[in-house]
C-alpha cells in the first residue's frame, strides 16, 4: 500500500507541474493532480490512521510550497516565458501621415471612434470628447502611433 501512496504522490506532483507549465488555465491535469492528492490522503487515513493522514497532508502541502518556491527561484520560469517585443503598429500609412493641426470632415458619426477625411486621406479617428455627427468639420489635436485624436473645428 505504501508504494501506491508514493506513486500517487509522484503522479500528483507531475500532473500539477504539467498544469502549471504546459496547460493554460485550470484544466484536466490540475483536477487530476488534486484528485490524486485527495486519494493519497484518504488511502493514508484508511491504512495508517488519522495522525499519519494529517502528517501526509502536511507533507503534501510542504512539497507543493517547496516546488513553487524552487520554480520561482530557479530560471525555469524565465526560460519558459516569452521575450519577444511587439514593434509593429496597426496604423496604416495614411494614419501615420496625419499631423496635428490638420483639418478634415467626419465621414461617419464619431461615436468616439469613426472615419474622417483628413488631407485627402480616409483615416480612423477618435473623438476627444463626445459624439460628433457626420459632416462636421474637424481639427486634429493629437496623433499617437496608431490613433488620431480630433475635435470639432
N, CA, C and O atoms as a GROMACS GRO file, in nm:
protein
  612
    1UNK      N    1   0.083  -0.120   0.000
    1UNK     CA    2   0.000   0.000   0.000
    1UNK      C    3   0.087   0.126   0.000
    1UNK      O    4   0.049   0.228  -0.058
    2UNK      N    5   0.202   0.119   0.064
    2UNK     CA    6   0.291   0.234   0.069
    2UNK      C    7   0.340   0.271  -0.070
    2UNK      O    8   0.354   0.390  -0.101
    3UNK      N    9   0.365   0.172  -0.154
    3UNK     CA   10   0.412   0.201  -0.290
    3UNK      C   11   0.302   0.270  -0.372
    3UNK      O   12   0.332   0.356  -0.455
    4UNK      N   13   0.176   0.235  -0.348
    4UNK     CA   14   0.065   0.301  -0.417
    4UNK      C   15   0.057   0.447  -0.373
    4UNK      O   16   0.036   0.536  -0.456
    5UNK      N   17   0.073   0.473  -0.246
    5UNK     CA   18   0.067   0.609  -0.193
    5UNK      C   19   0.180   0.693  -0.250
    5UNK      O   20   0.158   0.807  -0.291
    6UNK      N   21   0.300   0.638  -0.254
    6UNK     CA   22   0.416   0.710  -0.308
    6UNK      C   23   0.396   0.737  -0.458
    6UNK      O   24   0.426   0.846  -0.506
    7UNK      N   25   0.347   0.637  -0.531
    7UNK     CA   26   0.323   0.653  -0.675
    7UNK      C   27   0.218   0.761  -0.701
    7UNK      O   28   0.235   0.844  -0.790
    8UNK      N   29   0.110   0.759  -0.624
    8UNK     CA   30   0.007   0.860  -0.641
    8UNK      C   31   0.059   1.001  -0.606
    8UNK      O   32   0.020   1.098  -0.671
    9UNK      N   33   0.145   1.011  -0.507
    9UNK     CA   34   0.204   1.140  -0.471
    9UNK      C   35   0.290   1.194  -0.584
    9UNK      O   36   0.280   1.312  -0.620
   10UNK      N   37   0.374   1.108  -0.641
   10UNK     CA   38   0.459   1.149  -0.753
   10UNK      C   39   0.374   1.187  -0.874
   10UNK      O   40   0.401   1.286  -0.941
   11UNK      N   41   0.271   1.108  -0.900
   11UNK     CA   42   0.180   1.138  -1.011
   11UNK      C   43   0.110   1.272  -0.990
   11UNK      O   44   0.094   1.350  -1.084
   12UNK      N   45   0.067   1.298  -0.867
   12UNK     CA   46   0.000   1.425  -0.836
   12UNK      C   47   0.094   1.543  -0.861
   12UNK      O   48   0.054   1.643  -0.920
   13UNK      N   49   0.219   1.532  -0.815
   13UNK     CA   50   0.315   1.640  -0.836
   13UNK      C   51   0.345   1.660  -0.985
   13UNK      O   52   0.358   1.773  -1.032
   14UNK      N   53   0.356   1.550  -1.058
   14UNK     CA   54   0.380   1.557  -1.202
   14UNK      C   55   0.263   1.623  -1.274
   14UNK      O   56   0.283   1.710  -1.360
   15UNK      N   57   0.142   1.584  -1.240
   15UNK     CA   58   0.024   1.643  -1.303
   15UNK      C   59   0.011   1.792  -1.271
   15UNK      O   60  -0.028   1.871  -1.357
   16UNK      N   61   0.043   1.829  -1.150
   16UNK     CA   62   0.036   1.971  -1.114
   16UNK      C   63   0.145   2.051  -1.186
   16UNK      O   64   0.122   2.166  -1.224
   17UNK      N   65   0.262   1.992  -1.205
   17UNK     CA   66   0.367   2.060  -1.281
   17UNK      C   67   0.324   2.077  -1.427
   17UNK      O   68   0.349   2.182  -1.487
   18UNK      N   69   0.259   1.976  -1.484
   18UNK     CA   70   0.208   1.987  -1.621
   18UNK      C   71   0.105   2.099  -1.628
   18UNK      O   72   0.103   2.176  -1.724
   19UNK      N   73   0.020   2.108  -1.529
   19UNK     CA   74  -0.082   2.213  -1.525
   19UNK      C   75  -0.019   2.352  -1.520
   19UNK      O   76  -0.064   2.443  -1.588
   20UNK      N   77   0.084   2.367  -1.440
   20UNK     CA   78   0.146   2.498  -1.422
   20UNK      C   79   0.227   2.538  -1.545
   20UNK      O   80   0.219   2.653  -1.589
   21UNK      N   81   0.304   2.447  -1.600
   21UNK     CA   82   0.399   2.483  -1.705
   21UNK      C   83   0.351   2.460  -1.847
   21UNK      O   84   0.400   2.527  -1.939
   22UNK      N   85   0.258   2.370  -1.870
   22UNK     CA   86   0.222   2.335  -2.007
   22UNK      C   87   0.080   2.368  -2.047
   22UNK      O   88   0.056   2.408  -2.161
   23UNK      N   89  -0.015   2.354  -1.957
   23UNK     CA   90  -0.156   2.372  -1.990
   23UNK      C   91  -0.204   2.505  -1.934
   23UNK      O   92  -0.196   2.527  -1.813
   24UNK      N   93  -0.254   2.595  -2.020
   24UNK     CA   94  -0.303   2.723  -1.968
   24UNK      C   95  -0.436   2.706  -1.893
   24UNK      O   96  -0.518   2.621  -1.929
   25UNK      N   97  -0.455   2.786  -1.791
   25UNK     CA   98  -0.581   2.781  -1.717
   25UNK      C   99  -0.586   2.665  -1.620
   25UNK      O  100  -0.484   2.600  -1.594
   26UNK      N  101  -0.703   2.640  -1.567
   26UNK     CA  102  -0.723   2.529  -1.474
   26UNK      C  103  -0.793   2.418  -1.550
   26UNK      O  104  -0.913   2.426  -1.575
   27UNK      N  105  -0.718   2.315  -1.586
   27UNK     CA  106  -0.772   2.210  -1.672
   27UNK      C  107  -0.765   2.073  -1.610
   27UNK      O  108  -0.753   2.057  -1.489
   28UNK      N  109  -0.772   1.975  -1.695
   28UNK     CA  110  -0.777   1.835  -1.653
   28UNK      C  111  -0.654   1.791  -1.573
   28UNK      O  112  -0.671   1.722  -1.472
   29UNK      N  113  -0.530   1.826  -1.612
   29UNK     CA  114  -0.416   1.782  -1.530
   29UNK      C  115  -0.422   1.836  -1.387
   29UNK      O  116  -0.386   1.764  -1.293
   30UNK      N  117  -0.465   1.959  -1.370
   30UNK     CA  118  -0.474   2.016  -1.235
   30UNK      C  119  -0.580   1.946  -1.152
   30UNK      O  120  -0.559   1.917  -1.034
   31UNK      N  121  -0.695   1.919  -1.213
   31UNK     CA  122  -0.802   1.849  -1.142
   31UNK      C  123  -0.757   1.708  -1.106
   31UNK      O  124  -0.781   1.661  -0.995
   32UNK      N  125  -0.690   1.640  -1.200
   32UNK     CA  126  -0.641   1.504  -1.173
   32UNK      C  127  -0.533   1.506  -1.064
   32UNK      O  128  -0.527   1.415  -0.981
   33UNK      N  129  -0.448   1.608  -1.064
   33UNK     CA  130  -0.345   1.619  -0.960
   33UNK      C  131  -0.405   1.638  -0.822
   33UNK      O  132  -0.361   1.575  -0.726
   34UNK      N  133  -0.507   1.723  -0.813
   34UNK     CA  134  -0.575   1.744  -0.685
   34UNK      C  135  -0.645   1.615  -0.642
   34UNK      O  136  -0.644   1.580  -0.524
   35UNK      N  137  -0.707   1.544  -0.737
   35UNK     CA  138  -0.774   1.417  -0.706
   35UNK      C  139  -0.674   1.315  -0.654
   35UNK      O  140  -0.704   1.240  -0.561
   36UNK      N  141  -0.555   1.311  -0.715
   36UNK     CA  142  -0.451   1.218  -0.667
   36UNK      C  143  -0.408   1.252  -0.524
   36UNK      O  144  -0.386   1.163  -0.443
   37UNK      N  145  -0.396   1.382  -0.495
   37UNK     CA  146  -0.357   1.422  -0.359
   37UNK      C  147  -0.465   1.385  -0.257
   37UNK      O  148  -0.434   1.342  -0.146
   38UNK      N  149  -0.592   1.401  -0.296
   38UNK     CA  150  -0.701   1.362  -0.207
   38UNK      C  151  -0.698   1.210  -0.187
   38UNK      O  152  -0.716   1.161  -0.076
   39UNK      N  153  -0.676   1.136  -0.296
   39UNK     CA  154  -0.669   0.990  -0.286
   39UNK      C  155  -0.555   0.946  -0.196
   39UNK      O  156  -0.571   0.852  -0.117
   40UNK      N  157  -0.440   1.012  -0.206
   40UNK     CA  158  -0.326   0.979  -0.118
   40UNK      C  159  -0.365   0.999   0.027
   40UNK      O  160  -0.337   0.913   0.111
   41UNK      N  161  -0.430   1.110   0.058
   41UNK     CA  162  -0.466   1.136   0.197
   41UNK      C  163  -0.574   1.041   0.247
   41UNK      O  164  -0.572   1.001   0.364
   42UNK      N  165  -0.669   1.003   0.162
   42UNK     CA  166  -0.772   0.908   0.202
   42UNK      C  167  -0.711   0.770   0.224
   42UNK      O  168  -0.741   0.703   0.323
   43UNK      N  169  -0.624   0.726   0.131
   43UNK     CA  170  -0.558   0.596   0.148
   43UNK      C  171  -0.471   0.593   0.273
   43UNK      O  172  -0.467   0.492   0.344
   44UNK      N  173  -0.404   0.703   0.299
   44UNK     CA  174  -0.320   0.709   0.420
   44UNK      C  175  -0.407   0.702   0.545
   44UNK      O  176  -0.370   0.634   0.641
   45UNK      N  177  -0.519   0.771   0.545
   45UNK     CA  178  -0.608   0.769   0.662
   45UNK      C  179  -0.667   0.630   0.683
   45UNK      O  180  -0.676   0.584   0.797
   46UNK      N  181  -0.708   0.564   0.575
   46UNK     CA  182  -0.767   0.430   0.587
   46UNK      C  183  -0.665   0.325   0.629
   46UNK      O  184  -0.697   0.232   0.703
   47UNK      N  185  -0.543   0.340   0.582
   47UNK     CA  186  -0.441   0.237   0.607
   47UNK      C  187  -0.366   0.261   0.737
   47UNK      O  188  -0.344   0.167   0.814
   48UNK      N  189  -0.326   0.386   0.762
   48UNK     CA  190  -0.235   0.413   0.874
   48UNK      C  191  -0.297   0.496   0.986
   48UNK      O  192  -0.233   0.514   1.090
   49UNK      N  193  -0.418   0.547   0.968
   49UNK     CA  194  -0.484   0.622   1.075
   49UNK      C  195  -0.482   0.772   1.052
   49UNK      O  196  -0.424   0.822   0.956
   50UNK      N  197  -0.547   0.841   1.146
   50UNK     CA  198  -0.566   0.985   1.134
   50UNK      C  199  -0.435   1.062   1.142
   50UNK      O  200  -0.414   1.153   1.062
   51UNK      N  201  -0.348   1.028   1.235
   51UNK     CA  202  -0.224   1.104   1.252
   51UNK      C  203  -0.134   1.090   1.130
   51UNK      O  204  -0.069   1.187   1.089
   52UNK      N  205  -0.128   0.974   1.073
   52UNK     CA  206  -0.049   0.954   0.951
   52UNK      C  207  -0.110   1.033   0.836
   52UNK      O  208  -0.039   1.089   0.752
   53UNK      N  209  -0.244   1.038   0.832
   53UNK     CA  210  -0.311   1.115   0.728
   53UNK      C  211  -0.281   1.264   0.742
   53UNK      O  212  -0.255   1.332   0.642
   54UNK      N  213  -0.284   1.315   0.865
   54UNK     CA  214  -0.251   1.456   0.888
   54UNK      C  215  -0.105   1.485   0.853
   54UNK      O  216  -0.074   1.590   0.796
   55UNK      N  217  -0.017   1.390   0.886
   55UNK     CA  218   0.124   1.405   0.851
   55UNK      C  219   0.140   1.404   0.698
   55UNK      O  220   0.219   1.481   0.643
   56UNK      N  221   0.066   1.317   0.630
   56UNK     CA  222   0.070   1.311   0.484
   56UNK      C  223   0.019   1.440   0.422
   56UNK      O  224   0.077   1.489   0.325
   57UNK      N  225  -0.087   1.495   0.477
   57UNK     CA  226  -0.141   1.621   0.427
   57UNK      C  227  -0.040   1.734   0.446
   57UNK      O  228  -0.017   1.813   0.355
   58UNK      N  229   0.020   1.740   0.564
   58UNK     CA  230   0.121   1.843   0.590
   58UNK      C  231   0.240   1.828   0.496
   58UNK      O  232   0.292   1.926   0.445
   59UNK      N  233   0.283   1.704   0.475
   59UNK     CA  234   0.395   1.678   0.384
   59UNK      C  235   0.359   1.718   0.240
   59UNK      O  236   0.442   1.772   0.168
   60UNK      N  237   0.236   1.691   0.199
   60UNK     CA  238   0.190   1.729   0.065
   60UNK      C  239   0.195   1.880   0.048
   60UNK      O  240   0.242   1.930  -0.054
   61UNK      N  241   0.147   1.952   0.147
   61UNK     CA  242   0.148   2.098   0.141
   61UNK      C  243   0.290   2.151   0.137
   61UNK      O  244   0.321   2.241   0.060
   62UNK      N  245   0.377   2.095   0.221
   62UNK     CA  246   0.517   2.137   0.223
   62UNK      C  247   0.584   2.109   0.088
   62UNK      O  248   0.660   2.193   0.039
   63UNK      N  249   0.558   1.993   0.028
   63UNK     CA  250   0.617   1.960  -0.102
   63UNK      C  251   0.570   2.057  -0.211
   63UNK      O  252   0.649   2.100  -0.294
   64UNK      N  253   0.442   2.091  -0.210
   64UNK     CA  254   0.389   2.184  -0.310
   64UNK      C  255   0.450   2.323  -0.291
   64UNK      O  256   0.488   2.388  -0.389
   65UNK      N  257   0.459   2.369  -0.166
   65UNK     CA  258   0.517   2.501  -0.139
   65UNK      C  259   0.665   2.502  -0.178
   65UNK      O  260   0.712   2.599  -0.237
   66UNK      N  261   0.738   2.396  -0.146
   66UNK     CA  262   0.879   2.389  -0.184
   66UNK      C  263   0.897   2.385  -0.336
   66UNK      O  264   0.989   2.447  -0.389
   67UNK      N  265   0.810   2.314  -0.405
   67UNK     CA  266   0.819   2.308  -0.551
   67UNK      C  267   0.792   2.445  -0.611
   67UNK      O  268   0.861   2.486  -0.705
   68UNK      N  269   0.692   2.517  -0.559
   68UNK     CA  270   0.664   2.651  -0.610
   68UNK      C  271   0.779   2.747  -0.577
   68UNK      O  272   0.815   2.830  -0.660
   69UNK      N  273   0.836   2.736  -0.458
   69UNK     CA  274   0.950   2.821  -0.420
   69UNK      C  275   1.068   2.794  -0.511
   69UNK      O  276   1.134   2.887  -0.556
   70UNK      N  277   1.096   2.666  -0.538
   70UNK     CA  278   1.207   2.631  -0.626
   70UNK      C  279   1.185   2.684  -0.767
   70UNK      O  280   1.277   2.736  -0.829
   71UNK      N  281   1.064   2.670  -0.816
   71UNK     CA  282   1.032   2.718  -0.951
   71UNK      C  283   1.046   2.870  -0.960
   71UNK      O  284   1.092   2.923  -1.061
   72UNK      N  285   1.007   2.940  -0.854
   72UNK     CA  286   1.018   3.086  -0.854
   72UNK      C  287   1.164   3.131  -0.844
   72UNK      O  288   1.200   3.232  -0.905
   73UNK      N  289   1.247   3.059  -0.771
   73UNK     CA  290   1.388   3.096  -0.753
   73UNK      C  291   1.476   3.053  -0.871
   73UNK      O  292   1.576   3.117  -0.900
   74UNK      N  293   1.438   2.947  -0.936
   74UNK     CA  294   1.520   2.899  -1.047
   74UNK      C  295   1.491   2.979  -1.172
   74UNK      O  296   1.398   3.060  -1.174
   75UNK      N  297   1.567   2.958  -1.274
   75UNK     CA  298   1.547   3.029  -1.401
   75UNK      C  299   1.449   2.955  -1.491
   75UNK      O  300   1.437   2.988  -1.609
   76UNK      N  301   1.380   2.856  -1.439
   76UNK     CA  302   1.288   2.776  -1.520
   76UNK      C  303   1.178   2.862  -1.580
   76UNK      O  304   1.153   2.855  -1.700
   77UNK      N  305   1.113   2.944  -1.498
   77UNK     CA  306   1.004   3.028  -1.548
   77UNK      C  307   1.057   3.133  -1.645
   77UNK      O  308   0.989   3.168  -1.741
   78UNK      N  309   1.178   3.182  -1.620
   78UNK     CA  310   1.238   3.281  -1.710
   78UNK      C  311   1.264   3.221  -1.848
   78UNK      O  312   1.241   3.286  -1.950
   79UNK      N  313   1.310   3.097  -1.851
   79UNK     CA  314   1.336   3.030  -1.978
   79UNK      C  315   1.206   2.998  -2.052
   79UNK      O  316   1.205   2.995  -2.176
   80UNK      N  317   1.098   2.975  -1.980
   80UNK     CA  318   0.970   2.941  -2.043
   80UNK      C  319   0.890   3.063  -2.085
   80UNK      O  320   0.795   3.051  -2.164
   81UNK      N  321   0.925   3.181  -2.034
   81UNK     CA  322   0.846   3.300  -2.064
   81UNK      C  323   0.882   3.358  -2.201
   81UNK      O  324   0.990   3.334  -2.254
   82UNK      N  325   0.789   3.434  -2.255
   82UNK     CA  326   0.804   3.496  -2.386
   82UNK      C  327   0.888   3.622  -2.373
   82UNK      O  328   0.862   3.705  -2.285
   83UNK      N  329   0.988   3.637  -2.460
   83UNK     CA  330   1.076   3.753  -2.454
   83UNK      C  331   1.064   3.844  -2.576
   83UNK      O  332   1.135   3.945  -2.584
   84UNK      N  333   0.977   3.812  -2.668
   84UNK     CA  334   0.964   3.892  -2.790
   84UNK      C  335   0.896   4.025  -2.759
   84UNK      O  336   0.810   4.034  -2.671
   85UNK      N  337   0.936   4.128  -2.832
   85UNK     CA  338   0.874   4.258  -2.819
   85UNK      C  339   0.794   4.286  -2.946
   85UNK      O  340   0.836   4.252  -3.056
   86UNK      N  341   0.679   4.348  -2.929
   86UNK     CA  342   0.597   4.384  -3.044
   86UNK      C  343   0.639   4.523  -3.088
   86UNK      O  344   0.624   4.620  -3.014
   87UNK      N  345   0.692   4.533  -3.208
   87UNK     CA  346   0.741   4.660  -3.260
   87UNK      C  347   0.656   4.711  -3.376
   87UNK      O  348   0.688   4.812  -3.438
   88UNK      N  349   0.549   4.642  -3.406
   88UNK     CA  350   0.464   4.684  -3.517
   88UNK      C  351   0.347   4.766  -3.464
   88UNK      O  352   0.326   4.777  -3.344
   89UNK      N  353   0.272   4.823  -3.556
   89UNK     CA  354   0.156   4.902  -3.520
   89UNK      C  355   0.043   4.868  -3.616
   89UNK      O  356   0.066   4.821  -3.727
   90UNK      N  357  -0.078   4.893  -3.573
   90UNK     CA  358  -0.192   4.868  -3.659
   90UNK      C  359  -0.222   4.988  -3.749
   90UNK      O  360  -0.315   4.982  -3.830
   91UNK      N  361  -0.146   5.096  -3.735
   91UNK     CA  362  -0.169   5.216  -3.815
   91UNK      C  363  -0.126   5.192  -3.960
   91UNK      O  364  -0.024   5.128  -3.987
   92UNK      N  365  -0.206   5.246  -4.052
   92UNK     CA  366  -0.167   5.238  -4.193
   92UNK      C  367  -0.091   5.365  -4.230
   92UNK      O  368  -0.076   5.455  -4.148
   93UNK      N  369  -0.043   5.371  -4.354
   93UNK     CA  370   0.038   5.485  -4.399
   93UNK      C  371  -0.039   5.616  -4.392
   93UNK      O  372   0.018   5.720  -4.361
   94UNK      N  373  -0.170   5.612  -4.422
   94UNK     CA  374  -0.250   5.734  -4.416
   94UNK      C  375  -0.258   5.789  -4.274
   94UNK      O  376  -0.249   5.910  -4.253
   95UNK      N  377  -0.275   5.702  -4.176
   95UNK     CA  378  -0.282   5.747  -4.037
   95UNK      C  379  -0.149   5.802  -3.991
   95UNK      O  380  -0.145   5.901  -3.916
   96UNK      N  381  -0.040   5.742  -4.033
   96UNK     CA  382   0.092   5.788  -3.991
   96UNK      C  383   0.128   5.922  -4.055
   96UNK      O  384   0.215   5.992  -4.004
   97UNK      N  385   0.062   5.958  -4.166
   97UNK     CA  386   0.092   6.083  -4.236
   97UNK      C  387   0.017   6.202  -4.178
   97UNK      O  388   0.051   6.316  -4.210
   98UNK      N  389  -0.082   6.181  -4.095
   98UNK     CA  390  -0.161   6.290  -4.036
   98UNK      C  391  -0.078   6.364  -3.932
   98UNK      O  392  -0.006   6.302  -3.853
   99UNK      N  393  -0.088   6.497  -3.933
   99UNK     CA  394  -0.015   6.579  -3.836
   99UNK      C  395  -0.114   6.664  -3.756
   99UNK      O  396  -0.225   6.692  -3.801
  100UNK      N  397  -0.071   6.705  -3.638
  100UNK     CA  398  -0.154   6.788  -3.551
  100UNK      C  399  -0.183   6.921  -3.620
  100UNK      O  400  -0.095   6.982  -3.680
  101UNK      N  401  -0.307   6.964  -3.610
  101UNK     CA  402  -0.349   7.090  -3.669
  101UNK      C  403  -0.418   7.075  -3.804
  101UNK      O  404  -0.482   7.169  -3.850
  102UNK      N  405  -0.406   6.960  -3.868
  102UNK     CA  406  -0.472   6.938  -3.997
  102UNK      C  407  -0.623   6.941  -3.975
  102UNK      O  408  -0.674   6.909  -3.868
  103UNK      N  409  -0.692   6.981  -4.080
  103UNK     CA  410  -0.838   6.988  -4.073
  103UNK      C  411  -0.898   6.885  -4.165
  103UNK      O  412  -0.836   6.843  -4.264
  104UNK      N  413  -1.021   6.843  -4.132
  104UNK     CA  414  -1.090   6.745  -4.212
  104UNK      C  415  -1.239   6.746  -4.183
  104UNK      O  416  -1.291   6.838  -4.119
  105UNK      N  417  -1.306   6.643  -4.231
  105UNK     CA  418  -1.452   6.631  -4.215
  105UNK      C  419  -1.484   6.488  -4.171
  105UNK      O  420  -1.424   6.392  -4.219
  106UNK      N  421  -1.578   6.476  -4.079
  106UNK     CA  422  -1.621   6.344  -4.032
  106UNK      C  423  -1.699   6.274  -4.144
  106UNK      O  424  -1.798   6.328  -4.193
  107UNK      N  425  -1.655   6.156  -4.184
  107UNK     CA  426  -1.725   6.078  -4.286
  107UNK      C  427  -1.836   5.994  -4.226
  107UNK      O  428  -1.936   5.964  -4.292
  108UNK      N  429  -1.819   5.955  -4.102
  108UNK     CA  430  -1.920   5.877  -4.030
  108UNK      C  431  -1.946   5.946  -3.897
  108UNK      O  432  -1.871   6.035  -3.856
  109UNK      N  433  -2.051   5.907  -3.831
  109UNK     CA  434  -2.078   5.959  -3.697
  109UNK      C  435  -1.969   5.907  -3.604
  109UNK      O  436  -1.947   5.786  -3.596
  110UNK      N  437  -1.902   5.997  -3.535
  110UNK     CA  438  -1.796   5.956  -3.442
  110UNK      C  439  -1.859   5.930  -3.306
  110UNK      O  440  -1.875   6.021  -3.225
  111UNK      N  441  -1.895   5.806  -3.283
  111UNK     CA  442  -1.943   5.765  -3.152
  111UNK      C  443  -1.817   5.726  -3.076
  111UNK      O  444  -1.796   5.611  -3.036
  112UNK      N  445  -1.735   5.827  -3.058
  112UNK     CA  446  -1.599   5.822  -3.006
  112UNK      C  447  -1.500   5.775  -3.112
  112UNK      O  448  -1.391   5.833  -3.121
  113UNK      N  449  -1.531   5.675  -3.193
  113UNK     CA  450  -1.440   5.632  -3.299
  113UNK      C  451  -1.518   5.623  -3.429
  113UNK      O  452  -1.633   5.580  -3.432
  114UNK      N  453  -1.455   5.666  -3.537
  114UNK     CA  454  -1.517   5.661  -3.668
  114UNK      C  455  -1.416   5.698  -3.775
  114UNK      O  456  -1.296   5.701  -3.749
  115UNK      N  457  -1.464   5.727  -3.896
  115UNK     CA  458  -1.377   5.763  -4.007
  115UNK      C  459  -1.392   5.910  -4.040
  115UNK      O  460  -1.498   5.970  -4.026
  116UNK      N  461  -1.280   5.967  -4.086
  116UNK     CA  462  -1.279   6.108  -4.127
  116UNK      C  463  -1.192   6.124  -4.250
  116UNK      O  464  -1.100   6.045  -4.274
  117UNK      N  465  -1.221   6.227  -4.328
  117UNK     CA  466  -1.140   6.264  -4.444
  117UNK      C  467  -1.048   6.377  -4.397
  117UNK      O  468  -1.096   6.486  -4.366
  118UNK      N  469  -0.918   6.350  -4.391
  118UNK     CA  470  -0.820   6.449  -4.345
  118UNK      C  471  -0.709   6.457  -4.448
  118UNK      O  472  -0.641   6.358  -4.476
  119UNK      N  473  -0.692   6.574  -4.505
  119UNK     CA  474  -0.586   6.594  -4.603
  119UNK      C  475  -0.600   6.503  -4.724
  119UNK      O  476  -0.500   6.461  -4.782
  120UNK      N  477  -0.723   6.473  -4.764
  120UNK     CA  478  -0.744   6.388  -4.880
  120UNK      C  479  -0.730   6.239  -4.851
  120UNK      O  480  -0.734   6.157  -4.943
  121UNK      N  481  -0.712   6.203  -4.724
  121UNK     CA  482  -0.696   6.062  -4.685
  121UNK      C  483  -0.809   6.022  -4.592
  121UNK      O  484  -0.850   6.100  -4.506
  122UNK      N  485  -0.860   5.902  -4.609
  122UNK     CA  486  -0.961   5.848  -4.518
  122UNK      C  487  -0.889   5.776  -4.406
  122UNK      O  488  -0.816   5.679  -4.430
  123UNK      N  489  -0.909   5.822  -4.281
  123UNK     CA  490  -0.840   5.763  -4.166
  123UNK      C  491  -0.940   5.737  -4.054
  123UNK      O  492  -1.046   5.799  -4.046
  124UNK      N  493  -0.903   5.644  -3.968
  124UNK     CA  494  -0.984   5.618  -3.848
  124UNK      C  495  -0.941   5.718  -3.742
  124UNK      O  496  -0.822   5.735  -3.716
  125UNK      N  497  -1.039   5.784  -3.680
  125UNK     CA  498  -1.010   5.886  -3.580
  125UNK      C  499  -1.090   5.859  -3.453
  125UNK      O  500  -1.186   5.782  -3.453
  126UNK      N  501  -1.047   5.924  -3.347
  126UNK     CA  502  -1.117   5.913  -3.218
  126UNK      C  503  -1.150   6.052  -3.169
  126UNK      O  504  -1.065   6.142  -3.171
  127UNK      N  505  -1.272   6.070  -3.124
  127UNK     CA  506  -1.317   6.198  -3.073
  127UNK      C  507  -1.259   6.220  -2.934
  127UNK      O  508  -1.255   6.129  -2.852
  128UNK      N  509  -1.215   6.344  -2.908
  128UNK     CA  510  -1.164   6.376  -2.774
  128UNK      C  511  -1.274   6.385  -2.671
  128UNK      O  512  -1.254   6.353  -2.554
  129UNK      N  513  -1.391   6.429  -2.714
  129UNK     CA  514  -1.500   6.449  -2.619
  129UNK      C  515  -1.614   6.355  -2.646
  129UNK      O  516  -1.600   6.233  -2.637
  130UNK      N  517  -1.727   6.414  -2.681
  130UNK     CA  518  -1.847   6.334  -2.702
  130UNK      C  519  -1.862   6.291  -2.847
  130UNK      O  520  -1.764   6.277  -2.921
  131UNK      N  521  -1.987   6.272  -2.885
  131UNK     CA  522  -2.020   6.227  -3.019
  131UNK      C  523  -2.006   6.343  -3.117
  131UNK      O  524  -2.032   6.458  -3.084
  132UNK      N  525  -1.964   6.310  -3.239
  132UNK     CA  526  -1.954   6.409  -3.347
  132UNK      C  527  -2.032   6.355  -3.464
  132UNK      O  528  -2.011   6.241  -3.507
  133UNK      N  529  -2.123   6.437  -3.517
  133UNK     CA  530  -2.208   6.393  -3.627
  133UNK      C  531  -2.132   6.391  -3.759
  133UNK      O  532  -2.032   6.461  -3.776
  134UNK      N  533  -2.181   6.312  -3.852
  134UNK     CA  534  -2.127   6.302  -3.987
  134UNK      C  535  -2.132   6.439  -4.055
  134UNK      O  536  -2.231   6.511  -4.043
  135UNK      N  537  -2.024   6.474  -4.127
  135UNK     CA  538  -2.018   6.601  -4.199
  135UNK      C  539  -1.964   6.716  -4.117
  135UNK      O  540  -1.947   6.825  -4.171
  136UNK      N  541  -1.937   6.696  -3.990
  136UNK     CA  542  -1.886   6.802  -3.902
  136UNK      C  543  -1.739   6.830  -3.936
  136UNK      O  544  -1.661   6.736  -3.949
  137UNK      N  545  -1.700   6.958  -3.950
  137UNK     CA  546  -1.558   6.991  -3.970
  137UNK      C  547  -1.478   6.954  -3.845
  137UNK      O  548  -1.524   6.975  -3.733
  138UNK      N  549  -1.358   6.900  -3.865
  138UNK     CA  550  -1.274   6.852  -3.755
  138UNK      C  551  -1.136   6.915  -3.761
  138UNK      O  552  -1.093   6.964  -3.865
  139UNK      N  553  -1.068   6.913  -3.647
  139UNK     CA  554  -0.927   6.951  -3.641
  139UNK      C  555  -0.854   6.844  -3.560
  139UNK      O  556  -0.905   6.796  -3.458
  140UNK      N  557  -0.736   6.806  -3.605
  140UNK     CA  558  -0.655   6.703  -3.538
  140UNK      C  559  -0.586   6.768  -3.419
  140UNK      O  560  -0.517   6.869  -3.433
  141UNK      N  561  -0.604   6.709  -3.301
  141UNK     CA  562  -0.545   6.765  -3.179
  141UNK      C  563  -0.426   6.685  -3.127
  141UNK      O  564  -0.338   6.739  -3.060
  142UNK      N  565  -0.423   6.556  -3.159
  142UNK     CA  566  -0.312   6.473  -3.112
  142UNK      C  567  -0.299   6.352  -3.204
  142UNK      O  568  -0.399   6.298  -3.251
  143UNK      N  569  -0.175   6.311  -3.229
  143UNK     CA  570  -0.151   6.192  -3.310
  143UNK      C  571  -0.057   6.101  -3.232
  143UNK      O  572   0.059   6.134  -3.209
  144UNK      N  573  -0.110   5.985  -3.192
  144UNK     CA  574  -0.026   5.882  -3.132
  144UNK      C  575   0.014   5.787  -3.243
  144UNK      O  576  -0.021   5.811  -3.359
  145UNK      N  577   0.084   5.682  -3.212
  145UNK     CA  578   0.132   5.590  -3.314
  145UNK      C  579   0.020   5.538  -3.401
  145UNK      O  580   0.030   5.540  -3.524
  146UNK      N  581  -0.088   5.489  -3.341
  146UNK     CA  582  -0.195   5.430  -3.419
  146UNK      C  583  -0.330   5.496  -3.394
  146UNK      O  584  -0.434   5.439  -3.426
  147UNK      N  585  -0.328   5.616  -3.338
  147UNK     CA  586  -0.455   5.680  -3.304
  147UNK      C  587  -0.450   5.829  -3.334
  147UNK      O  588  -0.357   5.899  -3.292
  148UNK      N  589  -0.550   5.877  -3.407
  148UNK     CA  590  -0.560   6.019  -3.440
  148UNK      C  591  -0.677   6.076  -3.359
  148UNK      O  592  -0.791   6.032  -3.373
  149UNK      N  593  -0.648   6.172  -3.274
  149UNK     CA  594  -0.749   6.235  -3.190
  149UNK      C  595  -0.798   6.364  -3.257
  149UNK      O  596  -0.717   6.444  -3.305
  150UNK      N  597  -0.930   6.384  -3.260
  150UNK     CA  598  -0.988   6.502  -3.324
  150UNK      C  599  -1.092   6.566  -3.233
  150UNK      O  600  -1.139   6.505  -3.136
  151UNK      N  601  -1.127   6.691  -3.266
  151UNK     CA  602  -1.237   6.762  -3.202
  151UNK      C  603  -1.304   6.845  -3.308
  151UNK      O  604  -1.244   6.872  -3.412
  152UNK      N  605  -1.428   6.886  -3.284
  152UNK     CA  606  -1.494   6.971  -3.384
  152UNK      C  607  -1.416   7.100  -3.405
  152UNK      O  608  -1.366   7.158  -3.309
  153UNK      N  609  -1.406   7.145  -3.530
  153UNK     CA  610  -1.331   7.268  -3.562
  153UNK      C  611  -1.412   7.391  -3.522
  153UNK      O  612  -1.366   7.503  -3.541
   0.00000   0.00000   0.00000
